[in-house]
Amino acid sequence: MCGIIGYSGPLDARKILLEGLLGLEYRGYDSAGIALCMEDSSICLAKKVGKVKTLKEYCDKEIQGISHSGIGHTRWATHGGVTDVNAHPHRAGRVTLIHNGIIENYHALTEQFHLQEKLVSQTDSEVAAWVLDSLYNGEALEAIRSLTTLLEGSYGFCIMFDDQPGIIYAVRQVSPLVASYTHAGAVIASDLTALIPYTNQYFVVPEEHIIKLTPYKVHLYQLDDHFTEKWPEIMTVSWNMDAAMKNGYPHYMMKEIHEQPEAMKNTILPRMNKGLPDFTDDCIPDDIFKKCSRIQIVACGTAMHAGMVARALMEPILRVPVSVSIASEFRYEQPLIDEDTLVIVISQSGETIDTLAALRLAHSYGSSTLSIVNVKGSTIARESNYVFYTHAGPEIAVASTKAYSVQLAALYMIVCRMALVRGKFTNQEASAFLTELLDAIPAMETMIAQKETIQAVVTHIIQSSDAFFIGRGLDYAFSLEGALKLKEISYIHSEAYAAGELKHGTIALISDNVPVIAIATQQHVFPKTISNIREVKARGAFVILLTKEGSAIDEKLADILIRIPNVDDRFTVFPIAVVLQFIAYYASLGRNLDVDQPRNLAKSVTVE
């Protein structure tokens, strides 16, 4: 969740840390802070509630002198409220520390090391800092090794010791860290966006290791031994810094909505060979698709909604049972999976902690695992049997847009390949399926071009405290994501319901002028959905209807009618997603809210 960065080298550390924190702010923006090792080897600490901009203004006024090393943190609050004292970094004796994660046994450690009188914050992170100070006798590696044996939970630490100026130590368990050494010095961070200004080469800090950054070199040590000769794989970022900038758009979310067609092409086209899906370059064998007797999809949030769409698509085509589970629930269950189950895990970051735990659980049952991930070298990607990388580039806005579209594209391609190898599709049918998938891209572009028309839709929505989404079949699966988008960035209470279930209790919530966003694109249930729309309209609902061009609709049925291009029913999710994203975007804008950084949320969920 939190964003962390460390730097040691010849450049201005304060500038690098603050700029890095700006790039990491989407991981948490409750507070921010930096600790600088100054020229006289003293530690200068600055931390402020609010966004990085507030911290930068404070540092520009209050910090004098030069620093060439330091650590920085932007916080998503877990333990302790949003206050200056709870902000990171934390100072504990000779130790200065930043942390991403949760230490579950912090209370027991407080008792064991008699820290009650020393603690000034309410954070688990300060407890870890004081424990490390208690263990430190001048041997940093030994102290850190001892600390890791005591901790329960997840962590990504960057640590400075007072008597080792210019040196930063780091260690992680679950929480992500990436690092690089360049002509500009050594840099480490929780996300690539902080590294890109200096290099496109990086490595993932491996678990069970300690990394030591100096101005001139990066060292790697095993937790249970000494210096390691096995260096992690050096990876190359496939996008440049411009991809992580707004580039003239008012918000990252608006930019990322517009980037969806290109991201779709980048994900689909390299995996097409003579009009058919081909996963040879991904090293994904057909055998895992042929042998499985059931499919289990596991994900969180938006990625889980992509899985819901996939389930509604897979079962009619493949005729195998498909289950979709929330990762935070699945990981604590005794799931009905085995060696004949294909477990598909979906995570944009590849670091989502609940999804990672679900992946490991699947392995313990002997299941084959296939991950759909956007970040090369991420933990989930490295631990999966097989990986399908999406090519969305960086997604900075907290509300996922293009990551959702490319996850869907990946799932649609997997469905097509499975149908082909299992004999459910002929070559001609598989080729036609992919052609229709590609046809969905210009349909998305059509709806992007209509954003001003969609903007007018939200005038009524932003005046309401509630909104409801309804649909049947695939349309219901689309509705789930629409409701999530609206609630997470506009703070309007919104829920999605299967339209046929309204009369079983939910219709009691319908009152005069309450917005109902109805989706009716599936022809086999179209008359039934229309009947449900009439039911809510009869009870005073303000109906916004999304349907396809050419659908026969009574113009009086809806207060607002939005038509998408007439693509095949199975592919309407792509233009519909654009419409729902714009509805959420303009609703947030209309309520004068922070579109890219909604309250209480962070982009990458790496804590339970």
Residue, then its C-alpha position, 0 to 999 in steps of 0.5 A: m500500500c505505502g510508497i517507499i524510496g531510498y537513494s544513495g549516490p552523488l545527486d541531491a537526495r532530497k530532490i530525488l526522494l521528493e520526486g520519487l514520492l510524487g510518483l509513488e503517491y498513488r500507493g498512499y497519500d495520508s502523510a509523507g516524510i523523508a529522512l536525509c543523511m546530511e553532510d555532517s552525518s546527522i539525520c534530518l527528519a521531515k514528515k507531514v500529514g497530507k500529500v507530498k506537495t505539503l511535505k515538499e513545501y515544508c522541506d523547501k522552507e526548513i531544510q538547509g544543506i546538502s544530502h546525498s542519501g536518504i529514505g522517503h515514505t508516503r503513507w496509507a494508514t493502517h496502524g494509528g491515525v493520520t497524524d504527523v507523529n504516525a507518519h514515516p520515517h520513524r526514529a528509534g535510537r540509532v535507527t531510522l526506518i520506513h515500512n510498507g506492510i503490517i507487523e502482526n505481533y507488534h504488541a507482543l514485541t512491545e512487551q518483550f522489549h519493554l518499549q511502552e515508555k519509548l514509543v511516541s506513535q501508535t504504529d507497528s512500524e515504530v515498534a519494529a524500529w525500536v526492536l531493531d535498535s535494541l538488537y543493533n551492536g554495530e553489525a547491521l546485517e546481524a541485527i536485521r537478520s535477528l529482527t526478521t526472525l522475530l517479526e510476524g506479518s509483511y514488511g518492506f523496510c528501508i533502514m539507515f543507521d546513524d553510524q553508517p552514513g550513506i548506507i541504506y539497508a533493505v529487506r522484504q517479506v511479501s511487500p514489494l521492493v525493486a532496486s537498481y544501480t546506475h550512474a546516478g547512484a543506487v535507488i530502491a523503491s516499492d514501485l518502478t515509477a520511482l526508478i524510471p527517471y534514472t534507468n529502465q533496468y531493475f531487479v526485484v529484491p528477493e525475499e530471504h535477502i538483505i540488500k545494502l545500497t551504497p553510493y557506488k554499489v549494491h550488495l546482496y546478502q542471504l538472510d541465513d548466510h553471507f554474501t550471495e553470488k546468485w544475483p536476481e534477474i535484471m529486467t527491462v522496463s518496456w515503457n518510458m517515463d512519458a507513460a507515467m505522466k498525464n501528458g496534457y490530460p486533466h487526470y490520470m484516469m482520463k488519460e488511462i481511459h483513452e489509452q485502453p484501445e492501444a493497451m488492448k492492441n498491445t495485449i492481443l496482437p502479439r499473441m495472434n498467429k494466422g488469426l488464431p490465439d498463440f501463447t508460444d512466446d508466453c510458454i503457456p502449454d495447451d496441456i493445462f487447458k486440455k487436462c483441467s476439469r474445472i477452472q477456479i478464478v481468484a482475484c480482488g476488486t476490479a480484477m475479480h469483476a473481470g473474472m465474473v465476466a470470464r465465468a459468464l463467458m467460459e461456462p457456455i463455451l467450454r462447458v466446464p464448471v468455473s468458480v470465481s472467488i474473492a482472494s481474501e476469502f479463498r485464502y482462508e477456505q478449504p477450496l474444492i480444487d485439485e491437480d485437475t483444476l486450473v487456477i487463474v489468478i488476476s492482479q494488476s500489480g502482481e503483488t496483491i497480498d491476498t491474491l498471492a496467498a491464494l496462489r500459494l494455497a492453490h499450489s499446496y493443493g497441486s493445482s496448475t496456476l496461470s496468472i494474469v499480471n501487468v508487472k513483469g517480475s512481480t511476486i505473483a508472476r514469479e511464483s505462478n506456473y505460467v504467466f500471461y502478461t498484459h501490456a497496459g503500461p503503468e496505471i497511476a489512477v487508483a480506479s482501474t480502467k485500462a488494467y480491467s480492459v486488458q485483463l478482460a482481453a487476456l481472459y477472452m484470449i484464454v477462453c478462445r485458446m481453451a475452446l480451440v484445444r478442447g474442440k469446442f471451436t473450430n479454427q474458423e470459429a476461433s478466428a471469428f471470435l478473435t476478429e470480434l474481439l478486435d472489433a471491440i476496440p473501435a467500439m471503445e474508441t467510438m464511446i471515448a469520442q462520446k465522452e461529452t455526451i456521457q458527461a451530461v448523464v451525471t447531472h442527475i446522479i451527482q445529486s443523489s446519495d444512492a445509485f443502482f446498476i442492473g443487468r442480466g447475464l454478462d450485463y450483470a457482470f459488467s454492472l458490478e464493475g460499474a457500481l464499484k467505479l462509481k462508489e470508489i471515486s464519487y462516494i455515491h453509494s452504489e450497488a449492482y443487482a441481477a435484474g431478475e432479483l429485484k422483486h425478491g427484496t431489492i426493489a424496496l430500495i427504489s424510490d422517486n428519482v433514484p438513479v438506476i443504470a440499466i444495461a441491456t445488451q444480451q439479446h437472449v434475455f433482452p425482453k426480460t431485462i426490459s420488463n425489469i426496467r419497466e418495474v423500476k420505472a413504474r416506481g419512480a426510478f430515474v433510468i439511464l439505459l445502456t443498450k446497443e444500436g438497433s435495439a428496439i426500445d420504447e423511447k419513454l422507457a428511459d430518462i436517458l438512453i446511451r447506445i453503444p456500437n452493435v458488436d456481438d453480445r459477448f463483446t459489449v463489455f468493452p464499450i460498456a466499460v468505457v461508458l461506466q468509467f466516464i460516468a464515474y469519472y464525471a460524477s467524481l468531477g461534478r462533486n469536486l472530488d479527487v478523481d485520481q486519489p480517492r479517500n481511504l484507498a491506495k493502488s496496490v493492496t499489499v496488506e491484509 
